[in-house]
Amino acid sequence: MNISGRGLTPGYWFYFELTRGFFSTTGNQGRVNDYLVALNAAGQYTTLYNAIDGLTAYEQARALGDLSGESLATTQSLAMDGMIISTQVLLPQIRPADACGRCCSPCPGWDGWITGYGVGGQLNNDGNATTTNVSTGGTIVGLRRPLGYRAAGGVYYNFGHTYGDNATRNASTRIDDHFFGAYLNQQHDGWYWLATGGFGYDHFQTHRNVAIGSVSESPQSKHDGWRSIVYGELGDNYGFGRMQLDPFVAMQYTYLRENGFVEQNGSVTGLDVGGMDFNSLRTHVGARLSRKLPGLGQGRSRVEVRSIWMHELLDETAPIATARFSGAGAGSSFLVQGNGLGRDWYWFGTGWRWTLARNIELYADYDMLLNECETLHTGSGGLTATW
């Protein structure tokens, strides 16, 4: 029998209770503790139980955290952030107000464009799941075609690669995603609308290192999933001199599915994880302010600053997985929660677009997404060609 500290509100206060098992300080650790106590009472996993029993209180809490597999649930947080960021990188290319740097009818003929982007930052320790460092890179290619007076549509493909590293848990995640989408937009007198959606395939690779006493293993997995989004935006255009102000409102629904899997190379500490679903419905309220600059050489250019407030409408803001030790067979299990994403986000950015000629445009952007749970920095740039 040991004293376990369970945090009710991360960062504020704890209560302590007498429980069977080991010292724990988070919800994830406490649920693994209860699960392991039940297995030991049934005569299972006694070697692992005894290995933890010989540790100090601090080492017991750390061991329970490593066993929980929190990084396996955080994969959904990484994938969700990847979807939100890649959508924001995409939008300047498919808004009618941004097409060819003007807000009238779309460019004549076909447009083809390519954008590369990179992301760096971290998901913060939320008092339950520990800090995860994040890096993402991707490429978006697309085609655009006029569909009528001041209307256009197109298709695009996005390849993204995300890497998450949790140094505290000695765990890492790699996600490769292939996303296919389409969009429509129309410019009216002083306002516009935009709609886009798509579907994608994900491939996950996870790796953990777990060392507890005489037990030392490196469980890992390879498994698949899929994602989809629907995004709609309504905005105004106000021009005054060389300046243009574009306030807008939008809503984005994102769905992520990660198929269930069983970790390999972990006969004692490997986990059997059930399929995970993660839903997000976010409102966006923002504005872009741009200014035309004197021509550079034979071209023209403009700079832009932007800001967006995003708010999550659904109750779930952190992914949750159901897991059990793979060697324990069917029966009891425990819940593990990944890094939370928070409910409100603030997006700040700036960009520059340079039209070299009637049919060539270069662009570059920097953006930052932040709240109390995460801080992510995004750099992107690309080329648009018209024919």
DAFENNOR-V903453 format. One record per residue. N is the residue number from 0. RES is the residue in three letters. PHI is phi in whole degrees, -180 to 180 (* if undefined). Layout:
BEGIN
[[N | RES | PHI] [N | RES | PHI]]
END
This chain:
BEGIN
[[0 | MET | *] [1 | ASN | -133] [2 | ILE | -89] [3 | SER | -120] [4 | GLY | -97] [5 | ARG | -114] [6 | GLY | -78] [7 | LEU | -80] [8 | THR | -126] [9 | PRO | -53] [10 | GLY | 85] [11 | TYR | -119] [12 | TRP | -158] [13 | PHE | -127] [14 | TYR | -118] [15 | PHE | -121] [16 | GLU | -139] [17 | LEU | -83] [18 | THR | -133] [19 | ARG | -79] [20 | GLY | 121] [21 | PHE | -126] [22 | PHE | -75] [23 | SER | -140] [24 | THR | -126] [25 | THR | -132] [26 | GLY | -62] [27 | ASN | -59] [28 | GLN | -64] [29 | GLY | -64] [30 | ARG | -71] [31 | VAL | -66] [32 | ASN | -57] [33 | ASP | -62] [34 | TYR | -66] [35 | LEU | -69] [36 | VAL | -61] [37 | ALA | -65] [38 | LEU | -65] [39 | ASN | -63] [40 | ALA | -64] [41 | ALA | -91] [42 | GLY | 83] [43 | GLN | -109] [44 | TYR | 55] [45 | THR | -69] [46 | THR | -63] [47 | LEU | -66] [48 | TYR | -60] [49 | ASN | -69] [50 | ALA | -63] [51 | ILE | -72] [52 | ASP | -62] [53 | GLY | -86] [54 | LEU | -93] [55 | THR | -70] [56 | ALA | -59] [57 | TYR | -62] [58 | GLU | -66] [59 | GLN | -64] [60 | ALA | -62] [61 | ARG | -65] [62 | ALA | -62] [63 | LEU | -63] [64 | GLY | -63] [65 | ASP | -65] [66 | LEU | -70] [67 | SER | -65] [68 | GLY | 70] [69 | GLU | -59] [70 | SER | -65] [71 | LEU | -74] [72 | ALA | -83] [73 | THR | -65] [74 | THR | -53] [75 | GLN | -69] [76 | SER | -64] [77 | LEU | -64] [78 | ALA | -66] [79 | MET | -64] [80 | ASP | -61] [81 | GLY | -61] [82 | MET | -68] [83 | ILE | -62] [84 | ILE | -69] [85 | SER | -63] [86 | THR | -65] [87 | GLN | -66] [88 | VAL | -68] [89 | LEU | -69] [90 | LEU | -55] [91 | PRO | -58] [92 | GLN | -85] [93 | ILE | -118] [94 | ARG | -75] [95 | PRO | -65] [96 | ALA | -71] [97 | ASP | -101] [98 | ALA | -64] [99 | CYS | 58] [100 | GLY | 75] [101 | ARG | -143] [102 | CYS | -121] [103 | CYS | -114] [104 | SER | -68] [105 | PRO | -67] [106 | CYS | -61] [107 | PRO | -68] [108 | GLY | 71] [109 | TRP | -89] [110 | ASP | -112] [111 | GLY | -125] [112 | TRP | -144] [113 | ILE | -139] [114 | THR | -131] [115 | GLY | -110] [116 | TYR | -144] [117 | GLY | -139] [118 | VAL | -132] [119 | GLY | -142] [120 | GLY | 165] [121 | GLN | -154] [122 | LEU | -94] [123 | ASN | -77] [124 | ASN | -60] [125 | ASP | -104] [126 | GLY | 87] [127 | ASN | -129] [128 | ALA | -97] [129 | THR | -84] [130 | THR | -61] [131 | THR | -123] [132 | ASN | -81] [133 | VAL | -126] [134 | SER | -139] [135 | THR | -138] [136 | GLY | -139] [137 | GLY | -164] [138 | THR | -137] [139 | ILE | -119] [140 | VAL | -123] [141 | GLY | -153] [142 | LEU | -127] [143 | ARG | -136] [144 | ARG | -144] [145 | PRO | -61] [146 | LEU | -121] [147 | GLY | 153] [148 | TYR | -63] [149 | ARG | 57] [150 | ALA | -125] [151 | ALA | -153] [152 | GLY | -149] [153 | GLY | -175] [154 | VAL | -132] [155 | TYR | -153] [156 | TYR | -133] [157 | ASN | -126] [158 | PHE | -108] [159 | GLY | -131] [160 | HIS | -129] [161 | THR | -121] [162 | TYR | -125] [163 | GLY | -118] [164 | ASP | -127] [165 | ASN | -108] [166 | ALA | -68] [167 | THR | -62] [168 | ARG | -95] [169 | ASN | 52] [170 | ALA | -135] [171 | SER | -143] [172 | THR | -138] [173 | ARG | -125] [174 | ILE | -129] [175 | ASP | -110] [176 | ASP | -127] [177 | HIS | -123] [178 | PHE | -124] [179 | PHE | -120] [180 | GLY | -142] [181 | ALA | -141] [182 | TYR | -152] [183 | LEU | -137] [184 | ASN | -149] [185 | GLN | -151] [186 | GLN | -102] [187 | HIS | -111] [188 | ASP | -73] [189 | GLY | 90] [190 | TRP | -148] [191 | TYR | -149] [192 | TRP | -134] [193 | LEU | -147] [194 | ALA | -139] [195 | THR | -148] [196 | GLY | -165] [197 | GLY | -177] [198 | PHE | -144] [199 | GLY | -146] [200 | TYR | -114] [201 | ASP | -119] [202 | HIS | -124] [203 | PHE | -108] [204 | GLN | -132] [205 | THR | -123] [206 | HIS | -147] [207 | ARG | -132] [208 | ASN | -118] [209 | VAL | -123] [210 | ALA | -129] [211 | ILE | -135] [212 | GLY | 60] [213 | SER | -81] [214 | VAL | -92] [215 | SER | -142] [216 | GLU | -142] [217 | SER | -131] [218 | PRO | -65] [219 | GLN | -150] [220 | SER | -149] [221 | LYS | -134] [222 | HIS | -155] [223 | ASP | -122] [224 | GLY | -169] [225 | TRP | -152] [226 | ARG | -145] [227 | SER | -152] [228 | ILE | -140] [229 | VAL | -136] [230 | TYR | -135] [231 | GLY | -132] [232 | GLU | -140] [233 | LEU | -132] [234 | GLY | -145] [235 | ASP | -113] [236 | ASN | -126] [237 | TYR | -122] [238 | GLY | -107] [239 | PHE | -149] [240 | GLY | 66] [241 | ARG | -84] [242 | MET | -100] [243 | GLN | -142] [244 | LEU | -114] [245 | ASP | -126] [246 | PRO | -76] [247 | PHE | -156] [248 | VAL | -128] [249 | ALA | -155] [250 | MET | -141] [251 | GLN | -131] [252 | TYR | -108] [253 | THR | -128] [254 | TYR | -125] [255 | LEU | -123] [256 | ARG | -127] [257 | GLU | -119] [258 | ASN | -68] [259 | GLY | -64] [260 | PHE | -157] [261 | VAL | -123] [262 | GLU | -67] [263 | GLN | -101] [264 | ASN | 61] [265 | GLY | -146] [266 | SER | -65] [267 | VAL | -105] [268 | THR | -105] [269 | GLY | -65] [270 | LEU | -115] [271 | ASP | -103] [272 | VAL | -109] [273 | GLY | -74] [274 | GLY | -60] [275 | MET | -119] [276 | ASP | -121] [277 | PHE | -136] [278 | ASN | -115] [279 | SER | -142] [280 | LEU | -131] [281 | ARG | -117] [282 | THR | -91] [283 | HIS | -127] [284 | VAL | -130] [285 | GLY | -158] [286 | ALA | -156] [287 | ARG | -123] [288 | LEU | -122] [289 | SER | -126] [290 | ARG | -140] [291 | LYS | -76] [292 | LEU | -111] [293 | PRO | -57] [294 | GLY | -61] [295 | LEU | -103] [296 | GLY | 67] [297 | GLN | -96] [298 | GLY | -102] [299 | ARG | -138] [300 | SER | -146] [301 | ARG | -153] [302 | VAL | -116] [303 | GLU | -144] [304 | VAL | -123] [305 | ARG | -150] [306 | SER | -150] [307 | ILE | -139] [308 | TRP | -107] [309 | MET | -113] [310 | HIS | -134] [311 | GLU | -84] [312 | LEU | -94] [313 | LEU | -86] [314 | ASP | -70] [315 | GLU | -81] [316 | THR | -119] [317 | ALA | -137] [318 | PRO | -73] [319 | ILE | -130] [320 | ALA | -119] [321 | THR | -103] [322 | ALA | -138] [323 | ARG | -150] [324 | PHE | -64] [325 | SER | -64] [326 | GLY | -85] [327 | ALA | -87] [328 | GLY | 75] [329 | ALA | -69] [330 | GLY | 135] [331 | SER | -69] [332 | SER | -151] [333 | PHE | -139] [334 | LEU | -99] [335 | VAL | -131] [336 | GLN | -111] [337 | GLY | -87] [338 | ASN | -58] [339 | GLY | -75] [340 | LEU | -103] [341 | GLY | 86] [342 | ARG | -114] [343 | ASP | -125] [344 | TRP | -130] [345 | TYR | -126] [346 | TRP | -116] [347 | PHE | -125] [348 | GLY | -156] [349 | THR | -147] [350 | GLY | -155] [351 | TRP | -140] [352 | ARG | -128] [353 | TRP | -128] [354 | THR | -88] [355 | LEU | -74] [356 | ALA | -155] [357 | ARG | -60] [358 | ASN | -118] [359 | ILE | -133] [360 | GLU | -139] [361 | LEU | -109] [362 | TYR | -152] [363 | ALA | -147] [364 | ASP | -142] [365 | TYR | -130] [366 | ASP | -141] [367 | MET | -134] [368 | LEU | -115] [369 | LEU | -151] [370 | ASN | -160] [371 | GLU | -71] [372 | CYS | -102] [373 | GLU | -160] [374 | THR | -139] [375 | LEU | -130] [376 | HIS | -114] [377 | THR | -126] [378 | GLY | -118] [379 | SER | -148] [380 | GLY | -168] [381 | GLY | -176] [382 | LEU | -140] [383 | THR | -118] [384 | ALA | -126] [385 | THR | -118] [386 | TRP | -143]]
END
